[in-house]
């Protein structure tokens, strides 16, 4: 079975280059401080740099979903996105994705020019996101989420919950070819579970959807490096990225576009 799909008009799947998704955070609570846009000018600069370095998509998050971060009110998330997003879209020559679990934020972002919604709750927190995505004819990334984002501890658990998310999205009108799945590496689960998911990524092909992963500077990388903080996890992230590409993923979400793109190209040749 050949897997093909699209994210915001960018084709991805078997036989196509692995797509690079650059991470841009709008909230000061994000775990990797270098990814935070401190001003509109800073956001535009980061977007321009990402695109020059090879990003195919820009993923913008109004709040952090990293473990241990207090929940940010919807009003705060909405205002952050409203302040920045139009400027980001105007500055970007590639599709823009909104990383949110809230339908109100998704609706605003899509109306402002974003074309992808990246929901780490897999439609669990606010199923209306699927309705919004369908209304705009947008693309949707669903991450494995049983009760909270990233809590699938085995690949079978990830497959089971993703299958439900995909079915829900299609039932609500999201075009099947515009759905991408993410196994949810990270998010505070036991570190060994992250490595198991990474090793078994090829199993996700049973869902018939393109696969996106984000391993960039996450805690399991720091664990493998003896407790290294986010600022010292780049090389480990590149190693995990190469493994993910070799195991068949179609898109990599990263804080470090240029060096990740280089690692991806080498891993693609091996694959």
C-alpha positions as CSV (number, residue, x, y, z in Angstrom):
1,X,0.0,0.0,0.0
2,X,1.4,3.3,-1.0
3,X,0.7,6.1,1.5
4,X,0.0,9.6,0.1
5,X,-1.6,12.7,1.5
6,X,-1.2,16.4,1.9
7,X,-0.7,19.1,4.5
8,X,-1.9,22.5,3.5
9,X,-1.4,21.6,-0.2
10,X,2.1,20.2,0.4
11,X,2.1,16.6,-0.9
12,X,3.7,14.0,1.4
13,X,4.0,10.3,1.5
14,X,5.9,7.3,0.1
15,X,8.3,8.2,-2.6
16,X,8.3,11.9,-1.8
17,X,10.8,13.9,0.2
18,X,10.4,14.0,3.9
19,X,8.8,17.3,4.7
20,X,10.3,19.6,7.3
21,X,8.0,21.4,9.7
22,X,9.5,24.4,11.6
23,X,8.3,25.0,15.2
24,X,7.5,28.6,16.2
25,X,6.2,29.2,19.7
26,X,4.4,32.2,20.9
27,X,4.3,31.5,24.6
28,X,7.1,32.2,27.0
29,X,6.4,29.0,28.9
30,X,7.7,26.8,26.0
31,X,10.5,24.4,27.1
32,X,13.0,25.5,24.4
33,X,13.4,29.2,24.8
34,X,15.2,29.7,21.4
35,X,11.9,28.7,19.7
36,X,9.9,31.6,21.2
37,X,8.9,34.6,19.1
38,X,9.3,37.6,21.5
39,X,7.8,40.1,19.1
40,X,6.1,40.3,15.7
41,X,9.4,41.3,14.2
42,X,11.1,38.3,15.8
43,X,8.4,36.0,14.5
44,X,8.7,37.3,11.0
45,X,12.5,36.9,11.2
46,X,12.2,33.3,12.4
47,X,9.7,32.4,9.7
48,X,11.9,33.9,7.0
49,X,14.9,32.0,8.3
50,X,13.1,28.7,8.5
51,X,12.0,29.0,4.9
52,X,15.5,29.9,3.8
53,X,16.8,26.9,5.6
54,X,14.3,24.5,3.9
55,X,11.1,24.4,6.0
56,X,8.1,23.2,4.0
57,X,5.6,24.2,6.7
58,X,5.6,26.5,9.7
59,X,3.8,25.2,12.8
60,X,2.7,27.9,15.2
61,X,1.8,27.2,18.8
62,X,0.1,29.7,21.1
63,X,0.7,27.6,24.3
64,X,3.1,24.9,25.4
65,X,1.9,21.4,25.8
66,X,5.2,20.2,27.4
67,X,4.9,18.2,30.6
68,X,4.8,20.2,33.8
69,X,3.6,23.5,32.2
70,X,0.5,24.9,33.9
71,X,-2.6,25.0,31.6
72,X,-2.9,28.3,29.8
73,X,-6.4,29.9,29.6
74,X,-8.1,29.8,26.2
75,X,-8.4,33.6,26.3
76,X,-4.6,33.9,26.6
77,X,-3.9,31.4,23.8
78,X,-6.5,33.1,21.5
79,X,-5.0,36.6,22.1
80,X,-1.4,35.4,21.4
81,X,-2.5,33.8,18.1
82,X,-4.6,36.8,17.2
83,X,-1.6,39.2,17.8
84,X,0.9,37.2,15.7
85,X,-0.7,34.9,13.2
86,X,-1.7,37.3,10.4
87,X,1.8,38.7,10.3
88,X,3.3,35.2,10.2
89,X,1.0,34.1,7.4
90,X,1.8,37.3,5.4
91,X,5.6,36.6,5.9
92,X,5.4,33.0,4.9
93,X,5.7,31.5,1.4
94,X,4.9,28.1,2.8
95,X,1.7,26.8,4.5
96,X,1.2,27.7,8.1
97,X,-0.1,25.2,10.7
98,X,-1.8,26.1,14.0
99,X,-0.9,23.9,17.0
100,X,-4.1,24.0,19.1
101,X,-6.6,21.9,21.0
102,X,-9.3,24.5,20.8
103,X,-11.8,25.0,18.0
104,X,-12.1,28.8,18.6
105,X,-8.3,29.2,18.1
106,X,-8.4,26.8,15.1
107,X,-11.2,28.8,13.5
108,X,-9.5,32.1,13.9
109,X,-6.2,30.8,12.6
110,X,-7.8,29.2,9.5
111,X,-9.7,32.4,8.8
112,X,-6.4,34.4,9.1
113,X,-4.8,32.2,6.4
114,X,-3.5,29.1,8.1
115,X,-4.3,25.9,6.3
116,X,-3.4,23.1,8.8
117,X,-4.6,22.3,12.3
118,X,-2.2,20.3,14.5
119,X,-4.2,18.9,17.4
120,X,-2.1,17.0,20.0
121,X,-5.3,15.8,21.7
122,X,-6.4,13.9,18.6
123,X,-9.8,15.6,18.7
124,X,-10.3,14.4,22.3
125,X,-10.4,17.8,24.0
126,X,-12.6,19.6,21.5
127,X,-14.1,17.5,18.7
128,X,-15.5,20.6,17.1
129,X,-12.0,21.1,15.6
130,X,-12.9,18.5,13.0
131,X,-16.0,20.5,12.0
132,X,-13.8,23.7,11.7
133,X,-11.2,21.9,9.6
134,X,-13.9,20.4,7.3
135,X,-15.6,23.8,6.9
136,X,-12.4,25.4,5.7
137,X,-11.2,22.4,3.6
138,X,-8.0,22.4,5.7
139,X,-5.6,19.7,6.7
140,X,-5.5,18.0,10.1
141,X,-2.7,16.4,12.1
142,X,-4.0,14.1,14.9
143,X,-1.7,12.9,17.7
144,X,-2.2,9.8,19.8
145,X,-4.2,10.7,22.9
146,X,-6.1,8.2,25.0
147,X,-7.0,10.6,27.9
148,X,-4.3,13.3,27.6
149,X,-1.8,14.1,24.8
150,X,1.0,11.6,24.3
151,X,-0.2,9.1,26.9
152,X,-0.1,6.1,24.5
153,X,2.7,3.9,26.0
154,X,2.9,1.4,23.2
155,X,2.6,1.4,19.5
156,X,-0.6,-0.6,19.6
157,X,-2.2,1.9,22.0
158,X,-1.1,4.7,19.6
159,X,-2.6,2.9,16.6
160,X,-5.9,2.2,18.5
161,X,-6.4,5.8,19.6
162,X,-5.3,7.3,16.2
163,X,-7.7,5.0,14.4
164,X,-10.5,6.5,16.5
165,X,-9.3,10.1,15.8
166,X,-9.1,9.5,12.1
167,X,-12.6,8.0,12.0
168,X,-14.0,10.9,13.9
169,X,-12.4,13.4,11.6
170,X,-13.7,11.7,8.5
171,X,-17.2,11.3,10.0
172,X,-17.2,15.1,10.6
173,X,-16.3,15.9,7.0
174,X,-12.5,16.2,7.0
175,X,-11.1,14.9,3.7
176,X,-9.3,11.6,4.2
177,X,-6.3,12.6,2.1
178,X,-5.8,15.6,4.4
179,X,-5.3,13.7,7.6
180,X,-1.8,13.0,9.0
181,X,-1.0,10.9,12.2
182,X,1.5,11.5,14.9
183,X,2.3,8.8,17.5
184,X,3.0,11.3,20.3
185,X,6.6,10.8,21.2
186,X,7.4,12.7,24.4
187,X,4.8,14.4,26.6
188,X,6.1,13.0,29.9
189,X,5.7,9.3,29.3
190,X,8.3,6.9,30.6
191,X,11.4,7.4,28.5
192,X,11.6,3.7,27.4
193,X,8.1,4.1,25.8
194,X,9.4,6.9,23.7
195,X,12.2,4.7,22.3
196,X,9.8,1.9,21.7
197,X,7.5,4.2,19.7
198,X,10.6,5.5,17.7
199,X,11.7,2.0,16.9
200,X,8.3,0.8,15.8
201,X,7.2,3.8,13.7
202,X,6.8,1.6,10.6
203,X,3.8,-0.1,12.3
204,X,1.8,3.1,11.9
205,X,1.5,2.4,8.2
206,X,-1.4,0.2,9.0
207,X,-3.5,3.4,9.3
208,X,-2.8,4.3,5.7
209,X,-2.0,7.9,6.6
210,X,1.2,9.9,6.3
211,X,3.2,10.0,9.5
212,X,4.6,13.0,11.3
213,X,6.8,12.9,14.4
214,X,8.5,15.4,16.6
215,X,11.5,14.3,18.6
216,X,13.2,17.7,18.6
217,X,15.0,18.4,21.9
218,X,12.5,16.4,24.0
219,X,13.1,15.0,27.4
220,X,13.9,11.4,26.3
221,X,16.8,12.8,24.3
222,X,18.1,14.5,27.4
223,X,17.7,11.3,29.4
224,X,19.8,9.4,26.8
225,X,22.4,12.1,27.1
226,X,22.7,11.9,30.9
227,X,20.3,14.7,31.8
228,X,21.2,17.2,29.2
229,X,19.0,20.3,29.1
230,X,17.1,21.3,25.9
231,X,19.9,23.6,24.8
232,X,22.3,20.6,24.7
233,X,20.0,18.1,23.0
234,X,20.6,19.0,19.3
235,X,22.9,16.2,18.3
236,X,20.8,13.6,20.1
237,X,17.7,15.0,18.3
238,X,19.4,14.6,14.9
239,X,20.2,11.0,15.7
240,X,16.6,10.3,16.7
241,X,15.4,12.1,13.5
242,X,17.6,9.9,11.3
243,X,16.1,6.8,12.9
244,X,12.6,8.2,12.4
245,X,13.2,8.8,8.7
246,X,14.8,5.4,8.3
247,X,11.7,3.9,9.9
248,X,9.5,5.5,7.3
249,X,8.1,8.8,8.6
250,X,6.9,11.4,6.0
251,X,7.3,14.7,8.0
252,X,9.6,15.8,10.8
253,X,8.6,18.7,13.1
254,X,11.7,20.5,14.5
255,X,13.1,23.5,16.2
256,X,16.3,23.3,14.1
257,X,15.4,23.4,10.4
258,X,18.7,23.6,8.6
259,X,20.6,20.8,10.4
260,X,17.5,18.6,10.6
261,X,17.1,19.0,6.9
262,X,20.7,17.8,6.3
263,X,20.2,14.8,8.6
264,X,16.9,13.9,6.9
265,X,18.6,13.9,3.4
266,X,21.2,11.4,4.5
267,X,18.7,9.2,6.3
268,X,16.5,9.3,3.1
269,X,19.4,7.9,1.1
270,X,19.8,5.1,3.5
271,X,16.1,4.4,3.5
